[in-house]
Amino acid sequence: MIDLKALRDNPDRYRKGAANKNYDPTLVDKLLEVDASLREVMSEQQKLTAEKNEIGKKIGMIAGKLKKASDDEKAALQAEMKALQARPNEIKQVEGDLVTKVSDLEKARLDLWLQVPQPADDDVPVGKTADDNVQISTWGPDWFSPEKSFEDNKGFKPKSHMELGEALGLFDFERGVKMAGSRSYVLCGDGMRLHNAILRYAFDFMTNENGFKAMSVPVMVRYECMEGTGFFPHGRDQAYDIGNPTGEGYSLHMTGTGEVGLMGYHMGEILEEDQLPIKMTTVSTCFRREAGAAGKDTRGLYRIHQFDKVEQVVICKADEAESRDWHKQMLGFVQELLKRLQLPHRLLQCCTGDLGPKNADMIDVECWMPSRGEVAEDGSTSGDWGETHSASRLYDYQCRRLNLRYRDKESGKTVVCHALNNTVAASPRILIPIMEMYQNADGTITIPEVLRPYMGGDEKIG
């Protein structure tokens, strides 16, 4: 949720910001119009309240005069009091109408307010789609270069994770679809062990080495939590709903990321400045409908409805420089993790059109996946990058929606916090580059060295 005062002071910034993100810039004008109407009605309420108070004072003064007034004076004073006493009833009727107007306008304003996106930072490139994102950097181990084919790098033609997984019995799509429909799967045997190993390693990496607080959070949350974290109303079509599951008059919604529970944990609270920054991580099951993705990545583990993810969240002071520094640090954690896994990856600066409504900035991390890319006549693939992480800088947009603040030590005033989030590891998608990059010519898969302690010391699958 944007700062409404800032929007009033500089509406052009928000019109431009909305247009650059492919949102309707007239949302800003509609919001300003409703906001002005609401403030006008509330001003009328204040005037009526002031008038009632003034009438009360006048009636009190007249009552005092009546005690000392002559018979001739009393008649005039009583007439004046009668006229004054009639006015509060008139005011009460008007106030009733104004209360209804305020309620309607507040709802209309909130509906529009929630839809106005946060403008991107000035250093974010303007673009329409992910095709306009800009590569920042690439990294790869000495033994692999994405500029060469997999065969040139390793001396044999690669198999896809689908071929490897089916041959080694690592997953079962047929039975997954039988049970749960499209984009469903079952991880089996060493497939599940590898999945569990990467999640455990990533979680330990964040808690033991980087000081993040380990959390277990709900994956079914109320509407207010989804709205507060910015996943409703934008993105509403991506969530699975559980209609009134408890009979207590509210519905629950399945979260698509652990970010929802981590940020909702402090929803509506006022923290002390000394508590900041708060660094939290969780591993949770995530659910996404993938609405609008029909025909995209229909085979394999890349785009699925249910997965597990280690997520990192930082809540810090309302300081742009500090937010930017945390953004770099959180990206650094992921880069270090991928380097330890020896996975070729690159950083992509997302353009304005790929940021979504919440983000002031977002950096995607993509890993090299040999099974992606162009398909040749013989069925082989050229290989391509595939998104595995997204690091978001939100400033106070999310925390304002959550009413999450802290008390400034110097001024004693409450200030809206800043928030950031980033994937640490999402599996089974991260299994794609692990399986495909660590495959051997004989069809086996070498287990990355850092994951072997989590797989009983095994060095290979197959």
RODO-2510 file (C-alpha; in nm, 4 decimals, decimal comma):
residues 462
     n   res          X          Y          Z
     1     m     0,0000     0,0000     0,0000
     2     i     0,1448     0,3333    -0,1046
     3     d     0,1803     0,6388     0,1211
     4     l    -0,1382     0,8355     0,0518
     5     k     0,0162     1,1665     0,1568
     6     a     0,3044     1,1108    -0,0836
     7     l     0,0537     1,0383    -0,3606
     8     r    -0,1370     1,3603    -0,2875
     9     d     0,1888     1,5575    -0,2955
    10     n     0,3188     1,4034    -0,6197
    11     p     0,0465     1,2207    -0,8145
    12     d     0,2454     1,2300    -1,1389
    13     r     0,5088     0,9996    -0,9874
    14     y     0,2414     0,7397    -0,9154
    15     r     0,0707     0,7791    -1,2531
    16     k     0,4043     0,7221    -1,4249
    17     g     0,4887     0,4374    -1,1868
    18     a     0,1610     0,2606    -1,2619
    19     a     0,2008     0,3019    -1,6384
    20     n     0,5586     0,1709    -1,6253
    21     k     0,4309    -0,1408    -1,4470
    22     n     0,1515    -0,1923    -1,7028
    23     y    -0,1198    -0,0853    -1,4586
    24     d    -0,3947     0,1655    -1,5322
    25     p    -0,2629     0,5125    -1,4338
    26     t    -0,6193     0,6427    -1,3969
    27     l    -0,6341     0,4401    -1,0741
    28     v    -0,4389     0,7282    -0,9222
    29     d    -0,6966     0,9852    -1,0330
    30     k    -0,9859     0,7691    -0,9175
    31     l    -0,8208     0,7286    -0,5780
    32     l    -0,7536     1,1023    -0,5473
    33     e    -1,1150     1,1802    -0,6409
    34     v    -1,2599     0,9439    -0,3799
    35     d    -1,0033     1,0594    -0,1250
    36     a    -1,0997     1,4246    -0,1812
    37     s    -1,4699     1,3402    -0,1453
    38     l    -1,4040     1,1501     0,1760
    39     r    -1,1998     1,4318     0,3242
    40     e    -1,4723     1,6795     0,2315
    41     v    -1,7411     1,4724     0,4045
    42     m    -1,5198     1,4249     0,7096
    43     s    -1,4648     1,8011     0,7168
    44     e    -1,8432     1,8469     0,7223
    45     q    -1,8588     1,6062     1,0168
    46     q    -1,5995     1,8089     1,2033
    47     k    -1,7891     2,1308     1,1361
    48     l    -2,1097     1,9773     1,2695
    49     t    -1,9292     1,8517     1,5798
    50     a    -1,7869     2,2004     1,6353
    51     e    -2,1342     2,3494     1,5865
    52     k    -2,2834     2,1085     1,8451
    53     n    -2,0153     2,2040     2,0925
    54     e    -2,0804     2,5732     2,0318
    55     i    -2,4553     2,5227     2,0753
    56     g    -2,3916     2,3450     2,4046
    57     k    -2,1875     2,6397     2,5280
    58     k    -2,4545     2,8908     2,4208
    59     i    -2,7319     2,6914     2,5885
    60     g    -2,5253     2,6844     2,9075
    61     m    -2,4753     3,0600     2,8930
    62     i    -2,8473     3,1209     2,8355
    63     a    -2,9353     2,8911     3,1256
    64     g    -2,7114     3,1022     3,3465
    65     k    -2,8707     3,4248     3,2292
    66     l    -3,2210     3,2892     3,2874
    67     k    -3,1517     3,2596     3,6590
    68     k    -3,0961     3,6346     3,6837
    69     a    -3,3232     3,7568     3,4056
    70     s    -3,6383     3,9668     3,4516
    71     d    -3,9725     3,8359     3,3306
    72     d    -3,9441     4,0411     3,0108
    73     e    -3,5900     3,9090     2,9424
    74     k    -3,6865     3,5481     3,0165
    75     a    -3,9270     3,5250     2,7247
    76     a    -3,6608     3,6270     2,4743
    77     l    -3,3979     3,4000     2,6302
    78     q    -3,6352     3,1013     2,6353
    79     a    -3,7197     3,1554     2,2682
    80     e    -3,3495     3,1685     2,1825
    81     m    -3,2834     2,8489     2,3831
    82     k    -3,5708     2,6673     2,2151
    83     a    -3,4296     2,7503     1,8727
    84     l    -3,0845     2,6309     1,9776
    85     q    -3,2204     2,3074     2,1283
    86     a    -3,3932     2,2200     1,7996
    87     r    -3,0698     2,2412     1,6008
    88     p    -2,8969     1,9291     1,7520
    89     n    -3,1817     1,7087     1,6265
    90     e    -3,1330     1,8500     1,2775
    91     i    -2,7586     1,7924     1,3077
    92     k    -2,8161     1,4340     1,4233
    93     q    -3,0107     1,3552     1,1061
    94     v    -2,7413     1,5071     0,8861
    95     e    -2,4708     1,3224     1,0817
    96     g    -2,6452     0,9915     1,0193
    97     d    -2,6314     1,0526     0,6455
    98     l    -2,2665     1,1564     0,6688
    99     v    -2,1710     0,8424     0,8637
   100     t    -2,3122     0,6310     0,5800
   101     k    -2,1281     0,8416     0,3234
   102     v    -1,8000     0,8114     0,5137
   103     s    -1,8381     0,4345     0,5405
   104     d    -1,9074     0,3984     0,1676
   105     l    -1,6259     0,6333     0,0689
   106     e    -1,3754     0,4677     0,3041
   107     k    -1,4504     0,1311     0,1458
   108     a    -1,4232     0,2747    -0,2054
   109     r    -1,0961     0,4472    -0,1163
   110     l    -0,9461     0,1330     0,0350
   111     d    -1,0447    -0,0741    -0,2698
   112     l    -0,8605     0,1697    -0,4972
   113     w    -0,5741     0,2258    -0,2541
   114     l    -0,4945    -0,1448    -0,2495
   115     q    -0,4721    -0,1491    -0,6294
   116     v    -0,2278     0,1380    -0,6840
   117     p     0,1177    -0,0163    -0,7340
   118     q     0,4379     0,1031    -0,5758
   119     p     0,6479     0,2983    -0,8279
   120     a     0,9713     0,1281    -0,9232
   121     d     1,2975     0,2822    -0,8106
   122     d     1,4471     0,5260    -1,0598
   123     d     1,7387     0,2926    -1,1354
   124     v     1,5075     0,0093    -1,2468
   125     p     1,4964    -0,0171    -1,6289
   126     v     1,1607     0,0568    -1,7897
   127     g     1,0195    -0,2380    -1,9830
   128     k     0,6976    -0,4194    -2,0649
   129     t     0,7717    -0,7868    -1,9976
   130     a     1,0359    -1,0254    -1,8672
   131     d     1,1902    -1,0109    -2,2159
   132     d     1,3117    -0,6618    -2,1230
   133     n     1,4975    -0,7755    -1,8108
   134     v     1,8697    -0,6983    -1,8043
   135     q     2,1459    -0,9444    -1,7218
   136     i     2,3686    -0,8211    -1,4383
   137     s     2,6213    -1,1011    -1,4004
   138     t     2,6834    -1,4716    -1,4527
   139     w     2,8768    -1,7317    -1,2570
   140     g     2,9765    -2,0861    -1,3341
   141     p     3,2206    -2,3474    -1,2066
   142     d     3,5483    -2,3962    -1,3917
   143     w     3,4219    -2,7150    -1,5548
   144     f     3,1195    -2,5608    -1,7254
   145     s     3,0451    -2,2669    -1,9565
   146     p     2,6867    -2,1966    -2,0709
   147     e     2,8322    -2,0511    -2,3914
   148     k     2,9282    -2,4059    -2,4917
   149     s     2,6929    -2,6980    -2,5375
   150     f     2,6562    -2,9491    -2,2567
   151     e     2,8200    -3,2098    -2,4793
   152     d     3,1218    -2,9843    -2,5390
   153     n     3,1474    -2,9190    -2,1660
   154     k     3,1079    -3,2749    -2,0392
   155     g     3,1668    -3,4996    -2,3372
   156     f     2,8216    -3,6574    -2,3726
   157     k     2,4651    -3,5600    -2,4654
   158     p     2,2526    -3,4720    -2,1626
   159     k     1,9253    -3,6261    -2,0578
   160     s     1,6453    -3,4139    -1,9186
   161     h     1,5488    -3,4383    -1,5531
   162     m     1,2365    -3,6170    -1,6755
   163     e     1,4401    -3,8888    -1,8462
   164     l     1,6797    -3,9186    -1,5540
   165     g     1,4040    -3,9248    -1,2936
   166     e     1,1961    -4,1858    -1,4734
   167     a     1,4978    -4,4108    -1,5371
   168     l     1,6128    -4,3902    -1,1751
   169     g     1,2649    -4,4044    -1,0206
   170     l     1,2991    -4,0596    -0,8596
   171     f     0,9443    -3,9426    -0,9300
   172     d     0,6120    -4,0587    -1,0658
   173     f     0,4006    -3,8139    -1,2634
   174     e     0,1379    -4,0621    -1,3803
   175     r     0,0282    -4,1524    -1,0292
   176     g     0,0583    -3,7903    -0,9160
   177     v    -0,1833    -3,6807    -1,1885
   178     k    -0,4132    -3,9727    -1,1047
   179     m    -0,4407    -3,8466    -0,7465
   180     a    -0,4347    -3,4691    -0,7861
   181     g    -0,4759    -3,3697    -1,1502
   182     s    -0,2488    -3,1762    -1,3840
   183     r     0,0940    -3,0479    -1,2771
   184     s     0,1049    -3,3018    -0,9930
   185     y     0,3789    -3,5498    -0,9094
   186     v     0,5139    -3,7906    -0,6489
   187     l     0,8785    -3,7843    -0,5391
   188     c     1,0053    -4,1335    -0,4710
   189     g     1,3075    -4,2890    -0,3021
   190     d     1,6263    -4,0969    -0,3721
   191     g     1,4202    -3,8261    -0,5423
   192     m     1,2530    -3,7469    -0,2117
   193     r     1,5842    -3,7811    -0,0278
   194     l     1,7513    -3,5314    -0,2628
   195     h     1,4547    -3,2943    -0,2318
   196     n     1,4740    -3,3142     0,1460
   197     a     1,8527    -3,2740     0,1435
   198     i     1,8517    -2,9441    -0,0457
   199     l     1,5788    -2,8005     0,1769
   200     r     1,7559    -2,9047     0,4966
   201     y     2,0892    -2,7744     0,3735
   202     a     1,9401    -2,4389     0,2683
   203     f     1,7545    -2,4051     0,5990
   204     d     2,0674    -2,4849     0,8025
   205     f     2,2676    -2,2445     0,5853
   206     m     2,0344    -1,9575     0,6764
   207     t     1,9946    -2,0382     1,0460
   208     n     2,3351    -2,1743     1,1459
   209     e     2,5588    -1,9624     0,9251
   210     n     2,3635    -1,6418     0,8668
   211     g     2,1747    -1,5944     1,1918
   212     f     1,8178    -1,6105     1,0637
   213     k     1,5500    -1,7116     1,3128
   214     a     1,3958    -2,0494     1,2309
   215     m     1,0174    -2,0315     1,1994
   216     s     0,7271    -2,2633     1,1256
   217     v     0,4292    -2,0630     0,9998
   218     p     0,0749    -2,1436     0,8808
   219     v     0,0231    -2,2274     0,5153
   220     m    -0,3522    -2,1665     0,5494
   221     v    -0,4205    -1,8026     0,6385
   222     r    -0,7064    -1,5560     0,6569
   223     y    -0,7898    -1,3127     0,3779
   224     e    -0,6461    -1,0245     0,5826
   225     c    -0,3044    -1,1878     0,5801
   226     m    -0,3070    -1,2408     0,2026
   227     e    -0,4277    -0,8851     0,1475
   228     g    -0,1781    -0,7441     0,3961
   229     t     0,1165    -0,9121     0,2279
   230     g     0,0021    -0,7888    -0,1133
   231     f    -0,1101    -1,1177    -0,2683
   232     f    -0,4736    -0,9978    -0,2770
   233     p    -0,6394    -0,8375    -0,4680
   234     h    -0,3621    -0,8616    -0,7308
   235     g    -0,2810    -1,2296    -0,7709
   236     r    -0,6143    -1,3387    -0,6261
   237     d    -0,6582    -1,5889    -0,9101
   238     q    -0,3368    -1,7721    -0,8144
   239     a    -0,4523    -1,8830    -0,4687
   240     y    -0,6424    -2,1928    -0,3621
   241     d    -0,9280    -2,1260    -0,1200
   242     i    -1,0769    -2,3276     0,1632
   243     g    -1,4323    -2,2046     0,2077
   244     n    -1,5358    -2,1576     0,5720
   245     p    -1,3477    -2,4677     0,6931
   246     t    -1,4097    -2,4100     1,0627
   247     g    -1,7664    -2,2877     1,0592
   248     e    -1,6448    -1,9721     1,2334
   249     g    -1,7461    -1,7342     0,9557
   250     y    -1,4175    -1,6846     0,7747
   251     s    -1,2387    -1,8577     0,4897
   252     l    -0,8775    -1,9658     0,4649
   253     h    -0,6386    -1,9426     0,1716
   254     m    -0,3389    -2,1580     0,0803
   255     t    -0,0174    -1,9572     0,0675
   256     g     0,2077    -1,9585    -0,2370
   257     t     0,5172    -1,8666    -0,0350
   258     g     0,6422    -1,8716     0,3236
   259     e     0,6717    -1,4926     0,2962
   260     v     0,3002    -1,4645     0,3790
   261     g     0,3289    -1,6362     0,7159
   262     l     0,6610    -1,4744     0,8068
   263     m     0,5335    -1,1221     0,7402
   264     g     0,1891    -1,1908     0,8863
   265     y     0,3554    -1,2985     1,2122
   266     h     0,4012    -0,9335     1,3196
   267     m     0,0856    -0,8008     1,1494
   268     g    -0,0711    -0,5087     1,3388
   269     e     0,2177    -0,4736     1,5843
   270     i     0,4334    -0,1828     1,6976
   271     l     0,7910    -0,3026     1,7427
   272     e     1,0713    -0,1308     1,9275
   273     e     1,3548    -0,0001     1,7115
   274     d     1,6004    -0,2181     1,9045
   275     q     1,4167    -0,5275     1,7758
   276     l     1,5160    -0,4434     1,4183
   277     p     1,6323    -0,5874     1,1911
   278     i     1,4271    -0,9044     1,2222
   279     k     1,5660    -1,1908     1,0110
   280     m     1,3402    -1,4946     0,9679
   281     t     1,3449    -1,8066     0,7566
   282     t     1,0995    -2,0902     0,7115
   283     v     1,0570    -2,4033     0,5054
   284     s     0,6967    -2,4486     0,3999
   285     t     0,4771    -2,6194     0,1457
   286     c     0,3521    -2,3722    -0,1148
   287     f     0,0443    -2,3880    -0,3379
   288     r    -0,0103    -2,2022    -0,6653
   289     r    -0,2875    -2,2434    -0,9177
   290     e    -0,0622    -2,1236    -1,2021
   291     a    -0,3623    -1,9507    -1,3591
   292     g    -0,2733    -1,8142    -1,7013
   293     a     0,0086    -2,0667    -1,7441
   294     a    -0,1840    -2,3054    -1,9685
   295     g     0,0538    -2,4652    -2,2144
   296     k     0,3665    -2,3336    -2,0399
   297     d     0,6187    -2,5812    -1,8991
   298     t     0,3576    -2,8557    -1,8842
   299     r     0,6111    -3,1376    -1,8489
   300     g     0,8461    -3,1917    -1,5613
   301     l     0,9082    -3,0205    -1,2314
   302     y     0,9430    -2,6595    -1,3455
   303     r     0,5853    -2,5286    -1,3076
   304     i     0,3761    -2,7235    -1,0581
   305     h     0,0906    -2,6610    -0,8154
   306     q     0,2602    -2,7767    -0,4943
   307     f     0,6220    -2,7446    -0,3856
   308     d     0,8382    -2,6763    -0,0815
   309     k     1,0445    -2,3644    -0,0314
   310     v     1,2950    -2,2173     0,2096
   311     e     1,2199    -1,8444     0,2270
   312     q     1,4087    -1,5562     0,3868
   313     v     1,2479    -1,2343     0,5117
   314     v     1,4007    -0,9210     0,6647
   315     i     1,2066    -0,6467     0,8444
   316     c     1,4186    -0,3360     0,8987
   317     k     1,4036     0,0359     0,9733
   318     a     1,2487     0,2790     0,7265
   319     d     1,5749     0,3706     0,5600
   320     e     1,6315     0,3331     0,1859
   321     a     2,0067     0,2801     0,2190
   322     e     1,9522     0,0045     0,4767
   323     s     1,6888    -0,1614     0,2558
   324     r     1,9236    -0,1552    -0,0412
   325     d     2,2045    -0,3026     0,1692
   326     w     1,9817    -0,5880     0,2897
   327     h     1,8762    -0,6537    -0,0689
   328     k     2,2409    -0,7063    -0,1645
   329     q     2,3056    -0,9240     0,1398
   330     m     2,0041    -1,1463     0,0752
   331     l     2,1122    -1,1916    -0,2857
   332     g     2,4607    -1,2696    -0,1587
   333     f     2,3300    -1,5541     0,0577
   334     v     2,1696    -1,7152    -0,2476
   335     q     2,4760    -1,6664    -0,4655
   336     e     2,6925    -1,8318    -0,2011
   337     l     2,4493    -2,1231    -0,1740
   338     l     2,4493    -2,1782    -0,5509
   339     k     2,8280    -2,1554    -0,5657
   340     r     2,8546    -2,4242    -0,2989
   341     l     2,6217    -2,6356    -0,5101
   342     q     2,8411    -2,5546    -0,8123
   343     l     2,5362    -2,4532    -1,0176
   344     p     2,5887    -2,2045    -1,3040
   345     h     2,3603    -1,9067    -1,2476
   346     r     2,3011    -1,5473    -1,3437
   347     l     2,1437    -1,2364    -1,1904
   348     l     1,8732    -1,0550    -1,3846
   349     q     1,7595    -0,7010    -1,3133
   350     c     1,3825    -0,7122    -1,3563
   351     c     1,2317    -0,4293    -1,5588
   352     t     0,9331    -0,2268    -1,4390
   353     g     0,6831    -0,4438    -1,6267
   354     d     0,8060    -0,7590    -1,4503
   355     l     0,8083    -0,6233    -1,0932
   356     g     0,4471    -0,6732    -0,9935
   357     p     0,2599    -0,4183    -0,7818
   358     k     0,4560    -0,4585    -0,4560
   359     n     0,8184    -0,4263    -0,5516
   360     a     1,0308    -0,1164    -0,5814
   361     d     1,3015    -0,3451    -0,7187
   362     m     1,3454    -0,7156    -0,7867
   363     i     1,6420    -0,9256    -0,8927
   364     d     1,5788    -1,2716    -1,0357
   365     v     1,8319    -1,5514    -1,0084
   366     e     1,8284    -1,8088    -1,2866
   367     c     2,0135    -2,1397    -1,3020
   368     w     2,1334    -2,3110    -1,6183
   369     m     1,9077    -2,6008    -1,7153
   370     p     2,0303    -2,8163    -2,0069
   371     s     1,6782    -2,9431    -2,0864
   372     r     1,5404    -2,5945    -2,1555
   373     g     1,5873    -2,3870    -2,4678
   374     e     1,5412    -2,4632    -2,8365
   375     v     1,4686    -2,8196    -2,9432
   376     a     1,6713    -2,9556    -3,2363
   377     e     1,5464    -3,2036    -3,4980
   378     d     1,7021    -3,4926    -3,3071
   379     g     1,5113    -3,3901    -2,9930
   380     s     1,8126    -3,2478    -2,8122
   381     t     1,7880    -2,9108    -2,6389
   382     s     2,0215    -2,6124    -2,6454
   383     g     1,9914    -2,5422    -2,2742
   384     d     1,8732    -2,2164    -2,1230
   385     w     1,8358    -2,0253    -1,7998
   386     g     1,5404    -2,0991    -1,5710
   387     e     1,4250    -1,8822    -1,2807
   388     t     1,4917    -2,0301    -0,9370
   389     h     1,4906    -1,7251    -0,7053
   390     s     1,3413    -1,3757    -0,6788
   391     a     1,4785    -1,1122    -0,4399
   392     s     1,2321    -0,8312    -0,3671
   393     r     1,2746    -0,4886    -0,2087
   394     l     0,9384    -0,3505    -0,0963
   395     y     1,0247    -0,0538     0,1288
   396     d     0,7118     0,0228     0,3399
   397     y     0,4522    -0,0944     0,0843
   398     q     0,3855    -0,4314     0,2463
   399     c     0,4243    -0,3194     0,6074
   400     r     0,1769    -0,0342     0,5595
   401     r    -0,0837    -0,2857     0,4446
   402     l     0,0010    -0,5028     0,7466
   403     n     0,0008    -0,2009     0,9811
   404     l     0,3470    -0,3105     1,0960
   405     r     0,5408    -0,0276     1,2592
   406     y     0,8242     0,0438     1,4996
   407     r     0,8800     0,3156     1,7576
   408     d     1,1632     0,5496     1,6634
   409     k     1,4040     0,5873     1,9554
   410     e     1,4792     0,9555     1,8989
   411     s     1,1349     1,0954     1,8206
   412     g     0,9186     0,8378     1,9977
   413     k     0,6923     0,8379     1,6916
   414     t     0,5746     0,5225     1,5179
   415     v     0,7185     0,4595     1,1719
   416     v     0,6168     0,2020     0,9101
   417     c     0,8819    -0,0708     0,8743
   418     h     1,0564    -0,1748     0,5541
   419     a     1,0480    -0,5363     0,4312
   420     l     1,2431    -0,7579     0,1924
   421     n     1,2188    -1,1212     0,0877
   422     n     1,4047    -1,3735    -0,1240
   423     t     1,3881    -1,7407    -0,2077
   424     v     1,6643    -1,9527    -0,0544
   425     a     1,5731    -2,2780    -0,2284
   426     a     1,2506    -2,3955    -0,3923
   427     s     1,2237    -2,7673    -0,4565
   428     p     1,1605    -2,9654    -0,6658
   429     r     1,2368    -2,6900    -0,9226
   430     i     1,5966    -2,6607    -0,7961
   431     l     1,6287    -3,0366    -0,8558
   432     i     1,6191    -2,9670    -1,2308
   433     p     1,9634    -2,8009    -1,2505
   434     i     2,1044    -3,0311    -0,9821
   435     m     1,9988    -3,3495    -1,1638
   436     e     2,0820    -3,2257    -1,5121
   437     m     2,4150    -3,0623    -1,4295
   438     y     2,5351    -3,3494    -1,2102
   439     q     2,4329    -3,6303    -1,4470
   440     n     2,6946    -3,8742    -1,5685
   441     a     2,7357    -4,0496    -1,9018
   442     d     2,6198    -4,3797    -1,7491
   443     g     2,2857    -4,2277    -1,6405
   444     t     2,3766    -4,1899    -1,2739
   445     i     2,3655    -3,8597    -1,0860
   446     t     2,6517    -3,7409    -0,8673
   447     i     2,5233    -3,5923    -0,5419
   448     p     2,6634    -3,2417    -0,4791
   449     e     2,9304    -3,2637    -0,2120
   450     v     2,7550    -3,0266     0,0312
   451     l     2,4386    -3,2405     0,0209
   452     r     2,6047    -3,5743     0,0916
   453     p     2,5879    -3,5419     0,4732
   454     y     2,2092    -3,5061     0,4310
   455     m     2,1935    -3,8256     0,2231
   456     g     2,3762    -4,0593     0,4562
   457     g     2,7106    -3,9963     0,2893
   458     d     2,5975    -4,1319    -0,0495
   459     e     2,7952    -3,9969    -0,3440
   460     k     2,5733    -4,1055    -0,6332
   461     i     2,2167    -4,1850    -0,7255
   462     g     2,1851    -4,4891    -0,9489
***
